[in-house]
Amino acid sequence: MRAVRALTGGFAISAEQPWLPGLPHVVAALATLLVFDGRAFVTGLLLATLASFVVYLPVTALALNGGRAIPAEGPAPVLPVAAQVVLLGLWTLTAWVGAALAG
């Protein structure tokens, strides 16, 4: 859980953490509304949210921190652009697969 808090910077956008990883998965899931119905959208959103906070962000935090847990007093790892692109791709894929399975 510490990895998620470190990467998201809480619930507000701060000057130290301008990119909030908790929001792009919602935008990726919203795109499914153009093809699928609301029920499929909600399924894709829930799967993308679950995968984001249980798998994608903790694994990204570990990778950026050299495989070690983020210390409570240590600085949060900075997400490079490549990591942001990979995370957005994973969120989009998860949302679309979830919506397709439900739709």
C-alpha positions in Angstrom: 0.0 0.0 0.0 2.9 2.3 0.7 3.9 2.0 -3.0 0.5 3.2 -4.2 0.6 6.1 -1.8 4.1 7.0 -2.8 3.4 6.9 -6.5 0.0 8.7 -6.3 1.1 11.3 -3.8 -2.3 11.1 -2.0 -5.5 12.3 -3.5 -4.3 15.8 -4.6 -1.9 16.9 -7.3 1.2 18.4 -5.8 4.1 20.3 -7.4 6.5 17.3 -6.5 4.2 14.8 -8.2 2.5 16.4 -11.2 1.2 13.1 -12.7 -1.4 11.3 -10.8 -1.4 7.6 -11.7 -4.8 7.0 -10.2 -6.7 8.9 -12.9 -5.6 7.7 -16.4 -7.1 4.3 -16.0 -10.5 6.0 -15.7 -9.9 7.9 -18.9 -8.8 4.6 -20.6 -12.0 2.9 -19.4 -14.2 5.8 -20.5 -13.2 5.2 -24.1 -15.0 1.8 -23.9 -18.3 3.7 -23.8 -18.0 4.5 -27.5 -18.3 0.8 -28.3 -19.9 -1.0 -25.4 -22.8 -0.3 -23.0 -22.6 1.1 -19.5 -22.4 -2.3 -17.8 -19.4 -3.3 -19.9 -17.8 0.1 -19.1 -18.2 -0.4 -15.4 -16.7 -3.9 -15.6 -13.7 -2.6 -17.5 -13.3 0.2 -15.1 -13.4 -2.0 -12.1 -10.9 -4.5 -13.6 -8.6 -1.6 -14.6 -8.8 -0.1 -11.1 -8.2 -3.5 -9.3 -5.3 -4.3 -11.6 -3.9 -0.8 -11.2 -3.7 -0.7 -7.4 -3.0 -4.4 -6.8 -0.6 -5.2 -9.6 0.6 -2.4 -11.9 1.5 0.4 -9.4 3.3 -1.9 -6.8 5.2 -3.7 -9.5 6.2 -0.4 -11.1 7.3 1.0 -7.7 9.4 -2.1 -7.1 11.0 -1.9 -10.5 11.8 1.8 -10.2 13.3 1.2 -6.7 15.6 -1.6 -7.8 13.3 -4.4 -6.5 13.3 -3.1 -2.9 10.3 -1.9 -1.0 9.9 1.9 -0.8 10.9 3.0 2.7 8.4 5.0 4.7 10.7 8.0 5.1 12.4 7.7 1.7 11.5 9.7 -1.4 9.0 8.2 -3.9 10.5 7.0 -7.2 9.9 9.3 -10.1 7.9 7.8 -12.9 9.7 8.3 -16.2 7.8 8.9 -19.4 8.4 5.4 -20.6 6.8 4.0 -17.4 3.8 6.3 -17.8 3.3 5.1 -21.3 3.5 1.4 -20.3 1.1 1.9 -17.5 -1.4 3.7 -19.7 -1.1 0.9 -22.2 -1.7 -1.7 -19.5 -4.7 0.2 -18.1 -6.2 0.6 -21.6 -5.7 -3.1 -22.4 -7.2 -4.1 -19.1 -10.3 -1.8 -19.5 -10.9 -2.9 -23.1 -10.5 -6.7 -22.3 -12.8 -6.3 -19.3 -15.4 -4.5 -21.3 -15.2 -6.9 -24.2 -15.7 -9.9 -21.8 -18.7 -8.2 -20.2 -20.2 -6.9 -23.4 
